Amino acid sequence: MTRQAREQFIATLAMLLTLAAGGALVGGLSGGLLVPVAAVLVMAFAKGRLVILDFMELRTSRGILRSALLAWPAALLSLALVRALAVTFIG
C-alpha cells in the first residue's frame, strides 16, 4: 500500500466514523421528527457510498455492478423515508 493510498484510506475511515457518530447523535436526539430522520437517511447513504466506492475499490469502475450496488442502498433508504413519511402523516 502506497503512502497516498494509506492516507486516502485513513481519510475515508475518519469520514465513515464521523458520519456514524453524527447519525447516531442526530437519530438519538430527533424525537421522531421528519427532518432529522431524513438527515440520518442521507448520512446512511453517504456511508454506504463510501464503503462501496472505497472499501470495495469500485471508485474507478464504470460497470453495472457499481450502479447496482449504489442503487441498492438508495432503494432501501427511499423505502425507509416513505415509511417515515407515512408514520408522520398517517399517525
C-alpha positions in Angstrom: 0.0 0.0 0.0 1.5 3.3 -1.0 1.5 6.3 1.2 -1.1 8.1 -0.8 -3.4 5.1 -0.7 -2.9 4.8 3.1 -3.7 8.5 3.6 -6.9 8.1 1.5 -7.9 5.1 3.4 -7.5 6.9 6.8 -9.4 9.9 5.5 -12.3 7.7 4.3 -12.3 5.8 7.6 -12.4 9.1 9.5 -15.3 10.3 7.3 -17.2 7.0 8.0 -16.7 7.2 11.7 -17.8 10.9 11.7 -20.9 10.0 9.7 -21.7 7.1 12.0 -21.3 9.2 15.2 -23.2 12.1 13.7 -26.0 9.8 12.5 -26.3 8.2 16.0 -26.3 11.6 17.6 -29.0 13.1 15.3 -31.0 9.9 15.4 -30.9 9.8 19.2 -32.0 13.4 19.6 -34.5 13.5 16.7 -37.6 12.6 18.7 -39.1 11.1 15.6 -39.3 14.4 13.7 -39.1 14.1 9.9 -36.2 16.4 9.1 -33.7 14.7 11.4 -34.8 11.3 10.2 -34.2 12.4 6.6 -30.8 13.7 7.6 -29.9 10.3 9.2 -31.0 8.6 6.0 -28.8 10.8 3.9 -25.9 10.1 6.2 -26.6 6.4 5.9 -26.5 6.7 2.1 -23.2 8.6 2.2 -21.7 5.9 4.4 -22.9 3.2 2.1 -21.5 5.1 -0.9 -18.1 5.4 0.8 -18.0 1.7 1.6 -19.0 0.7 -1.9 -16.6 3.1 -3.7 -13.6 3.0 -1.5 -13.5 -0.2 0.5 -14.9 -2.4 -2.3 -12.5 -0.5 -4.7 -15.2 0.4 -7.2 -14.4 4.1 -7.4 -12.7 3.8 -10.8 -15.1 1.1 -12.1 -17.8 2.0 -14.5 -19.6 -1.3 -14.7 -23.1 -2.4 -13.9 -22.0 -3.8 -10.5 -21.2 -0.3 -9.3 -24.5 1.1 -10.4 -26.4 -1.9 -8.8 -24.5 -1.6 -5.5 -25.2 2.1 -5.3 -28.9 1.7 -6.3 -29.5 -0.9 -3.5 -29.0 1.4 -0.5 -30.7 4.2 -2.4 -33.8 2.0 -2.8 -33.8 0.7 0.8 -33.3 4.2 2.2 -36.1 5.6 -0.1 -38.4 3.0 1.4 -37.4 4.0 4.9 -38.1 7.6 4.0 -41.6 6.6 2.7 -42.2 4.8 5.9 -41.2 7.8 8.0 -43.5 10.0 5.9 -46.4 7.6 6.3 -45.9 7.4 10.1 -45.7 11.2 10.3 -48.7 12.0 8.2 -50.9 9.0 8.9 -50.0 8.6 12.5 
